[in-house]
Amino acid sequence: RRQLMFAKSSLFLLGAPAANSSRQFSSWYPSDSRRVELPLSPCGSEFCVDGISIDGIPVRGAILDTGSPFLNASPKSFYFRARASCLPDTDEVFAGSSGVVRWRLGDVEIGTTNSSILRLVSGIYGLPDDDLRAAPHGGLFFGLVKHRSRKIRPTLLEQLGLQVQGFQINLQNEQNAKLILSRDKVVPPSESRAVSLIDLRRYGAPLSYYACRGLRLFVNNQAIPLSKPLLVLFDTGLTGVQLSSDLLDDLYALRGIRQLAADILTENGQTVRLSASTRKNPRFLVTALDLPPEWGNAQSTFHILVLGLAFLVGNTLSIDVDTGRLHISARAAAQDESINNFMSISTPAAPSSILMAPSPSEPMSFFLALRRGEGLGMPLLRRPIRNRPNQWWYSIDRGRESSSS
């Protein structure tokens, strides 16, 4: 997500209060069309959105991201052409990488010659600085989170207003993946297996991420007793899965996570199970989720589980952003048998994706084929395990060149 925009190891964005946040944005939608269809192309282990341009210049490499709110473009293409906005630059955190984003104005077109085109006049978009561009995720996103708190810059879908009330991400065929932006609801009111979403802003989150209540959690095919309610988030900018630190501590005795499944509760009381494992699914990578202090209410209330592409590829994800309803289609084949993804990780000492060592004095490093197909030697974050002296979790320290481990 990057791995999740919280700090991918992150799903959060921080910024100064949004100036002129009450501004009315100007969007235009062809009256003869109710939706725009955009092709998705593989970007390493993730998907990039095609068919976007700003002031007539194509936007390339923007990662499809249901865990972030902005449209970010490459400064190399737009820096000297971009129009200044009324918004000052802000410090942002993407996937554990921090840097400055410059907010600019441009006429945005979304669509291809084979579909309707949605135009946003004088839309606000971001230009990440060199620090963010140098990170594995590249700092370029097509963010699909719509609703925000006032301290966050205007989101892309907010600027599009009622012209985008829902979206659908079809990942059933990776070579023919697509994103549909719809001015109508994409989850029928009569859909019996729809899931109600929770607005996390009431718990201190800066954005209304796409989150729902989880019912049960299974790790390595074992049911896990939960001391708090389970909160499940969906993030297409994340390849594997992230778990809150307290939940990871509770899973220490399993000596590694090779398979994970979560049951989510539908509106009619049924359950939908999403699962992934290291077997035949190299996208499956487990990392710890560190949340900022503003998330205190959420951390104390829930165990948090963030599901990425390892759980979503092969499915169709539909979300009504204004009414807060989600639907995941059933796949034809079993999850673990139907995915053949890109990312892989290999260590002789620990076959699972969470690594453990008996003491911090033992050095650990590994080579990770990461986002966009780039191989990077990534440092590790070392975390003491609660109530277990001299025992440590090691997880990927994304976006940093030095490591405390």
Disulfide bonds with the S-S distance in Angstrom:
Cys43-Cys48 1.82
